[in-house]
Amino acid sequence: MSKKNEEKKLRPEQEQERPGKEFKMKPVPESTPVDSHLKLKGKVALISGGDSGIGKATALLFAEHGADIAISYLSETDDAVTTKKKIEKLGRKCLLIEGDLAREENCKKAVEETIAKFLKLDILINNAALHWEKERIEDITTDQLERTFYTNFFSYFWVTKYAVPHLKKGSTIVNTTSVTAYRGSPKLIDYSASKAAIVGFTRSLALNLIDREIRVNAVAPGPIWTPLIASTFDEEKVAKFGSDKPMGRAGEPREVATCFLFLASDDSSYMSGQCLHPNGGEVING
């Protein structure tokens, strides 16, 4: 603890006999529940990879709670348009931004177009990702390694870099990492490494932005049924996907979206630099 914090008195000096009486405390502890209705009313959220999967489920949940949404996506226009229509049906505005976030200029563009449309930004969800299975490290080409890190990590850094100047006190950033960042994956070496980088990025950025009162957290999903799974693994593995977890199944995107809502809203006002683990019951140290 810094000397500055040691000298700062957060409460009036006071003392009670055990076990203590709450009504005598100054101030009285706040125990009124946080309003559970429209937790993001009036907020604007930028969600990368928001066209489908976890990003889509998060976008729809945020819209249900009153947020307008900007969705950055690679090239899946049909999915993006479908998601936009669902958001607008919920009575919220939605901006679609097509572009490869593996390129820094597109990260800057995503933020600039969001600000141009909504005039502000309150919530940043870094969620875009890709992976390929490889049996041996010798099979991972430099091109694949670079592509993995440019998409999964560099894009998070760049989008955040351009977003932070627009974020105000009380804004939130939530990054998508993975269970593989904590326990590894023998056939997803580069992917797991990129997701581990996101954990370190989240913790460091949380400390860096804490004086600006901008909170930064992460979500580390386990096996979740998304288009990335169906387009990465062979038929047999897809059929058994998630069956080896304690719950015996893969999770659904909507089961992860609630973690993002919690971390993006005032429900998690005393959390920063932390990670939630919706992974089907796998115990992870971290």
HUZIWO-V895259 format. One record per helix or strand of 3 or more residues. SS is the DSSP state (A for helix, B for strand). FROM is the first residue (numbers start at 0). TO is the last residue. Records with the same first field share a line. If there is no record, write none. Layout:
SS = FROM-TO + FROM-TO
This chain:
A = 2-6 + 21-23 + 52-63 + 76-88 + 103-117 + 136-138 + 141-163 + 179-182 + 188-211 + 226-229 + 234-239 + 253-263 + 265-267
B = 43-47 + 67-72 + 93-97 + 122-125 + 171-175 + 214-218
